[in-house]
Amino acid sequence: MYDLLRGPVFWVSAAVCVCGLIFRTIQMFRLTRAKIIPECRLSPARNTPARQVSDEERRLDMVARFRNSVIWRHPVVVAVSAVFHVCLFAAPILLVAHNMMIAQAGWVALPSVPDWFADLMTIAVLVCAVFLLVRRIALPKVAAISSPVDYCVLLLAVMPFLTGFLAYHQLFDYKTVITLHALAGDLLLIALPFTKVGHMVFFFFSRLTMAGEFCMGRGRRTWAA
């Protein structure tokens, strides 16, 4: 079973993931349009061009937006979430064992990190996941907007790391745990484009290109009517 999950099933899952991400990206662009930015705005007081915004005013506006952002208001949550997402993405890609499998399949392997460092990233993912889970349950305003799907998505994201940690340290029956690890990884790949796990990818699209309160870029696009 393990050889099947790490072989044909993995490549099918990877293909579904890549095709799904391409499809969702095209879908996102079709749901948005380029924001129309007038070259010259007229002053509402009189029919004269409005003055140009100075660099200093732009800087002050950026400072004000930062002070109103979630980073300023909830720095601990943002820090935990950042560590969680970075390690969630980096650990599987930089793991020696994964890159050995990629090289054996005839692909170009990425640079790897030492096993102890990958182990630390795995522990970071698990600790951060516990923090986010407790916050989702204990904080009323977060619990109120949480559904069973949200808990399932968090579990789906964490399971490859939990089973990988158990397999690496050879806790419980190794064959069973490593099979569960491969299964969890395949399921995560398939679910990534079609569930909330995909926000890790589409975060950059929405935050860097979409105009709005939380935009961190120029905001060149907006939702189509």
Salt bridges, closest charged atoms under 4 A:
ASP55 OD1 - ARG58 NH1 3.09
GLU56 OE2 - ARG59 NH2 2.72
GLU57 OE2 - ARG51 NH2 2.72
ASP119 OD2 - HIS169 NE2 2.96
ASP150 OD1 - LYS196 NZ 2.64
